[in-house]
Amino acid sequence: MPIVRRLPHRLGIMVPSRDRHGHPVPKAVRAEIERVVAEWFSKAFGGSTEERVGHRDRLIGRFEVKPGKVVVETVKEVWAQCTRREFERHRLRLARLAEWVCSHGDQAVVAITVDREMRLVAAAPGGSIGPI
């Protein structure tokens, strides 16, 4: 069987269920974030895969909201495999999307995945993306 297309890169974003203080992200806000993220991936890459992280204990997200207080949350990862050209064209846009998720979901940072690395993106003053 011939291989018709090679997709060597993977871009993804983690959609949080808790805000920066550890409170649940309101259902309507989370639904909007999930919709916007899924639509962005579909437009950028022609499709996406969603994985609800948290069905297995080793994939539940944890973060510290203050010294000694760790919050546990379930997260959903939305990701797509892509060509080198798509990778170059969309990786900075993915960071901008993560900045939007930070603002909209009251997050300190949002995790994106670029190939095998996880990178944290925060909504920076002045709209700067920061290094990714």
C-alpha positions as CSV (number, residue, x, y, z in Angstrom):
1,M,0.0,0.0,0.0
2,P,1.5,3.4,-1.0
3,I,2.0,6.2,1.5
4,V,0.1,9.1,0.1
5,R,1.1,11.9,2.5
6,R,3.7,12.3,5.2
7,L,2.7,14.2,8.4
8,P,5.9,14.4,10.5
9,H,4.9,17.1,12.9
10,R,2.4,17.3,15.7
11,L,0.9,20.5,17.1
12,G,-1.6,20.5,20.1
13,I,-3.1,22.5,22.8
14,M,-4.4,21.5,26.3
15,V,-7.9,22.8,27.0
16,P,-8.2,23.3,30.8
17,S,-11.1,22.6,33.1
18,R,-9.9,24.8,36.0
19,D,-8.9,28.5,36.1
20,R,-5.7,30.0,37.6
21,H,-7.2,29.9,41.1
22,G,-8.3,26.2,40.9
23,H,-12.0,27.0,40.4
24,P,-13.9,25.2,37.6
25,V,-14.0,27.1,34.3
26,P,-17.7,27.8,33.8
27,K,-19.3,25.2,31.4
28,A,-20.3,27.9,28.9
29,V,-16.8,29.3,28.8
30,R,-15.2,25.9,28.5
31,A,-17.6,24.9,25.7
32,E,-16.7,28.1,23.8
33,I,-13.0,27.4,24.3
34,E,-13.4,23.8,23.1
35,R,-15.4,25.0,20.1
36,V,-13.0,27.7,19.0
37,V,-10.0,25.4,19.5
38,A,-11.6,22.5,17.5
39,E,-12.6,24.9,14.7
40,W,-9.1,26.5,14.6
41,F,-7.5,23.0,14.2
42,S,-10.0,22.0,11.5
43,K,-9.4,25.1,9.5
44,A,-5.6,25.0,9.9
45,F,-5.1,21.3,9.3
46,G,-8.3,20.0,7.7
47,G,-9.1,18.1,10.9
48,S,-8.0,17.3,14.4
49,T,-8.0,14.7,17.1
50,E,-9.3,15.3,20.6
51,E,-8.2,13.3,23.5
52,R,-9.8,13.7,26.9
53,V,-6.9,13.5,29.1
54,G,-7.8,12.2,32.6
55,H,-9.4,8.8,31.9
56,R,-6.1,7.4,33.1
57,D,-4.6,8.7,36.4
58,R,-1.2,9.2,34.8
59,L,-2.6,11.8,32.4
60,I,-4.5,14.0,34.9
61,G,-3.2,17.6,35.0
62,R,-1.9,19.1,38.2
63,F,-0.7,22.6,39.0
64,E,0.2,24.6,42.1
65,V,-2.1,27.6,42.8
66,K,-0.1,28.6,45.8
67,P,2.6,27.0,47.9
68,G,1.4,23.7,49.2
69,K,-1.9,23.8,47.3
70,V,-2.0,21.6,44.2
71,V,-5.1,21.5,42.0
72,V,-6.0,18.4,40.0
73,E,-7.9,18.8,36.8
74,T,-9.0,16.9,33.7
75,V,-7.9,18.4,30.5
76,K,-8.6,17.8,26.8
77,E,-5.8,17.8,24.3
78,V,-6.7,18.9,20.7
79,W,-4.0,18.1,18.2
80,A,-3.2,17.4,14.6
81,Q,-0.4,15.9,12.6
82,C,0.9,18.2,9.9
83,T,3.4,18.7,7.1
84,R,6.6,20.7,7.5
85,R,5.0,23.6,5.6
86,E,1.8,23.6,7.8
87,F,4.0,23.3,10.9
88,E,6.0,26.5,9.9
89,R,2.8,28.3,9.0
90,H,0.8,27.5,12.1
91,R,3.0,27.1,15.1
92,L,3.0,30.8,16.0
93,R,-0.7,31.0,15.4
94,L,-1.1,28.1,17.8
95,A,0.7,30.2,20.4
96,R,-1.7,33.1,19.7
97,L,-4.6,30.7,20.2
98,A,-3.1,29.6,23.5
99,E,-2.8,33.3,24.5
100,W,-6.6,33.7,23.8
101,V,-7.3,30.5,25.9
102,C,-5.3,32.0,28.7
103,S,-7.3,35.2,28.7
104,H,-10.7,33.6,28.0
105,G,-10.3,30.8,30.6
106,D,-8.5,32.9,33.3
107,Q,-5.3,30.8,33.0
108,A,-1.8,31.7,34.2
109,V,-0.4,29.6,31.3
110,V,-1.7,27.2,28.7
111,A,0.3,24.2,27.5
112,I,0.8,23.6,23.8
113,T,2.6,20.6,22.4
114,V,5.1,21.0,19.5
115,D,6.3,17.6,18.3
116,R,7.5,15.9,21.5
117,E,7.9,19.1,23.6
118,M,5.4,20.8,25.9
119,R,5.6,24.6,25.9
120,L,3.8,26.9,28.3
121,V,2.2,30.1,26.8
122,A,0.9,33.0,28.9
123,A,-1.1,36.0,27.7
124,A,1.7,38.6,27.9
125,P,1.3,42.3,28.4
126,G,1.1,44.1,25.0
127,G,0.1,40.9,23.2
128,S,3.6,39.5,22.9
129,I,3.8,35.8,22.3
130,G,7.2,35.2,24.0
131,P,9.7,32.6,22.9
132,I,8.2,29.2,21.8
